[in-house]
Each structure stands twice: as structure tokens, then as C-alpha cells.
Amino acid sequence: MSNHIVEILKKEIENFKAETKIDKIGKVLEVFDGIAKVSGLSDIKSSEMVTFPNGETGVALNLEEDTVGVIILDDFSKIQEGDEVKATGKILEIPISDNIIGRVVNALGTPIDGKGTIKADPSTGSGLSAYPIEKVAPGVITRLSVSEPVSTGIKVIDAIIPIGRGQRELIIGDRQTGKTAIAVDTILNQKGQNLICIYVSIGQKDSKLRKLQTRLEEGGAMAYTIIVSAGASLPAPLLYIAPYTGVSIAEYFMDQGKDVLIIYDDLSKHAVSYREISLLLRRPPGREAFPGDVFYLHSRLLERACRRNKESGGGSITALPIIETQAGDVTAYIPTNVISITDGQIFLETDLFYKGIRPAVNVGLSVSRVGSSAQIKAMKKVAGTLKLDLAQYRELEAFAQFGSDLDEATKKQLERGKRAVEVLKQPQYAPIKIEHQIVTLYALTKGYMDDVSINKIKEFEQGLTDYSERQAKVFYKQIAEKKMWDEKGEEELKKVIKDFKDGPWGNSLKDRP
Amino acid sequence: MAKISPKNIAEAVYVATEGKLGQDLTTMIRRSVKMLKEKRMLGRSDEVLDALQSIFDKKTGTVRAKITTAKSIGHQEKKNLENEIKEKYKAQNVLSEFFEKKELLGGMRIEIGDEIVDNTYRRKLQGLEKFLKQEK
């Protein structure tokens, strides 16, 4: 037995080559709060990786005349003044293989879920690649405009603020308004949609992340999801690099021509961690004490979301950054920055949330600058007038409170609006298939729901979608295959809706005068 | 106004004292120390001296090497080593310091400025440990 071990060791040692080369070194002058000031290291590059004696990694951020400011990406408590720092000559990179799917990794790409290291997978031909965390975004020539939808399964988003593959859509709102819930629902809805999801948690509570992971596991979503975690207990440098790590993983899959969805939860905490680092490195503070390059911090991250053309390998990265506002103030520094970078925003409001309108999306302030080009044709048709209807309803609603002397047309519009609001409500973790959304919105916009009592709208919707799926086979087939219905399909759907309403169940849901 | 760094002072002192001898040199040094006192930088005189030394080394083409070995090495070997360094760094003269450190087990570690060549057994064994530990 021992002979066998010796043989194995001999073989292993034979492969080992001890090279002697000239290394560049420096000495730690001071170390504090995850930052080290280092002397020497004369030829170091910006963002270059350095190593400390106990194997800790650092990244050079500040290159000054005599010293280098290094952020430490591991436990910094063992680093002492006078320690030797070695330059590696490499930009910080993380190891990735296809096996990373379904795993929870930290900001350096190391698994933290106790399921072992991420290895190369010879069976799928996937080697262990090293991806640099900082990379210049793809250029104009390699890009394609957004035209394919990311189906979130949330009616109000898919209908009014559609998201396309390669788009960057901001989710913004106060605390406890359901920002993460939208992100999680979107991930849950991607089963079988050919979209790899990456959830980057920045400065979140570990308990929240654990809950989210369990939820994703229960929904079978971890089969196509990767979680990058930089929890609230970690030092600022790790929070700062986490989103870049996430997008590097996304780029690894995009380079294989795959579509990827990445969620940054949340970029406010990311900006705060960068502010912390910058102030410790003695960079001059600007507005709200953020450094001058805080815009570049987010723009270079979000520019890496893109849709590439076939010649450049295809694939896309859709980004859903999340921003937490304070008391609904969207005019603060970071929210305005990220709003201007992204291709639209989903604005969530506390008032709506407590009124019971959930998801609490403010339809008036939310936009998608990519617009209807990220919708399938059928959805475009049914959702066309919905946003306008809702806006008009909000306006009339204010009037309606003064009295009941309203003309017939206004009354009708108010009733339609009430039903639209009701239809767009949706519980958490219950994404809805696109076909069902289309049937519901068709019934709403064509006035089939006008005589259904408001508090029975949900029941009606459920009944109608179940019934139509069984009865309107042609319509459903057309949506699945051609993404649009023709006259035959529409006739069938109209008949099915009528049948359902005239049936005993449908009849019982109608408003009684 | 920008802060005065020890390097700035060292440069000034070097220029002021360059080529001076005897009484002149003493006066210049006295004035330099007075200036340090006035600028409240006497506490950083070590840094000023280090900077002065590096300026002087640069001007005179001097290279300072720190060589650490496990066992003491012979005179001839030291001479060869210095010649080699002289050639590599194109230096006029080499000032080397030799140290002994048993923990290195064998081999040699040469430090010149912020460059280092380490082919001691200790580092090689550490490399081997890392190599054996990593998963393939």
C-alpha cells in the first residue's frame, strides 16, 4: 500500500518543474480595512493581481509615485507591516467551466456551497478557462439590436415594459417593495427558455440569500442558475468585484453562443462599497462623497450586457440591475446615473404595494426604451393600448372621487381601468405562461371582462385560461408556433370565451345589478 | 501647495551638496538639517536618507544587492556573483551584503531593489506543496 502511494507521489513530482525567475516585490507599509499600502512594485499595472505571503490575493488600484494602494480580497488580519508582496503580472481572473451552473460561488469564483471545487468536465469537452474580471465591452460592429423577448412571466412587465435579450432594465424602488421578487420570478420562469441565469448578491444578508437559494432549488431553477455571493459581512473589496465576476461568468457562456440573464442585487450597495474603498485610498470625494468615477464604475459593468451578431459568435447578456432608493427619491446620485445608463426602468412604489397592487409597478414612471420590438407579435397586439388605458384611468380616477355625475363613456373607461389593474395583480412565485397572458389580456382589452365583478376577476382569469387551453387548441398552437394568431384562431378564441362566460361557472362570476 | 515629500528634500540636498567639500559641505548639511527642523520633518529623516541614497546610487551607477544563503559561501563565489550582477544591471559597482539563514535549506536568494530571484530549496518545496495540493 505504502509503495503504491510512493509511486503516485513520484509520478506527481516528476511533473513538477521549479522555475526560477525574477519576481517584482514590494513591502507592506501599512494595512487597514482591507487596504494595503505597498512600497516597491515599480512596474506594476493598474488592476494587476498581487499575492501576499500567506497566499492572500490583492489587486493594485492606486498607482502613486512611491507607493501602490492594494485592495485585499481575502482575510486581511494575517497581513503585517513589512510583509513581502509579489506582483503576478496578471489581471485578476476567475476559473470557470460549464460545471459552475447550479453552484454558489464567492466573488473570486470559488464555490461556497460545500459541493467541492469546480472542475473541468472532459465529458462535455469543457475545460477550466480563466476569464479576466475586467474586460472592454463588445464594440458596435459586433452588436445586434434587441429583438427577442425575455419572458418574465409577470403580466405587467411582459405586456407594458417588455424586456429583450441583451437589454439592460433597471429595477428600482424603496426597500420592501418587491424588487428581488421580480428578479426571482423572472429566474423561475426561465425553465426551458434556453436562458442561463446569474444572480449576483452584493451586500445582502446571508439569510436572505439562503432563502432565495432554497426557493430556486424548490422551483427547479438551480439547474440553469449560478449565484455569485458577496454577503454583507465581507469587506468592501469583495463587494466591489462581485458584479464583475458575475458578468465574466456571463461572458463565458455568451462566448459559447448562449443567452444569459444576470441580476445585480443591488448596485446601490456596490456603489457604497466602492465609495468606502475610494475614501480609504484617499481619492477625493465628490457628490454624496462618491468618487468622481462612480459613473464609469457602473457604465463599464452594464455596457458588457449586449446581444452579439452571428459573425461574432452570437449569444447575449441581459442585465437586470437593482437599485434601492431612499424614500422614493429617484433623483439621488446613483439612481440617476444608473437610470441614464440602462435601457429603461421598472419603478416600484411603496404606496402601490400597500394598496395591494402587487407587483407594485408604477406603470406611468416605468419604461422600456427597447419597447415593443422585444415582444412577440401577439403580445404586441393585445398590449398595444393597455398602457394608455391605464394612464387614462389613473387620470380619471382622481376626478371620479369628486362625485358620481359621470357620462357613460367615462364610467366605462373607469370600469375597464379597474379591471385592468385587477388583472395585472399577480402573486409572488407564480409566473404565468405567455399564452395565458395573451388570452387574459385579449379578454380584457376586447371588453369581455367588463361585466365580470371586480372581486371575481382573478377567479375568472384562472377559469378562462384553464378552459381555453383545453378548448382553443388552434389558437394556442398558433401562438406557440407562429407567435401570432390568424382569423381562424381568433374566431375560435372568441367562441371559447363566449362559451366560458355563458357556462354555469362563468355566469356566476358576472356582476349582478 | 503640494506637500513636500522626503524625495523632494533629498533631491534638493543632493543638488546643494554636489561637488562640495570641507567647510562648504558642512554648512550645506547644517542648513539642510535646519530646514528639516523648520518644516517639522525631522521625524522623517530616515526616509530622506533612503531617498538620498537611491539618488546617489543612481548617479554613481551603484547597485545594492542582498544575498541570503543557507550556508556561507566562499570568497571566489562571492566575487563571481558580484561580477554577474554588475553585468546584468550594467552597474559601475556593486555593494553586496551577505546573510545566512538556515531555514532556506539550500540555494540562494538575491534581492536587488524591488526585484528578487529566489531559487532556495525552501521556496521550491513550497512550490511543490502547492503543486501537489492543487486539483487536476
Interface residues (C-beta under 8 A of the other chain):
Chain A: L9 E12 I13 N15 F16 A18 T20 K21 I22 D23 K24 I25 G26 G40 L41 S42 E65 D66 T117 K119
Chain B: S5 K7 E111 G113 D114 E115 I116 V117 D118 N119 K124 G127 L128 F131 L132 E135
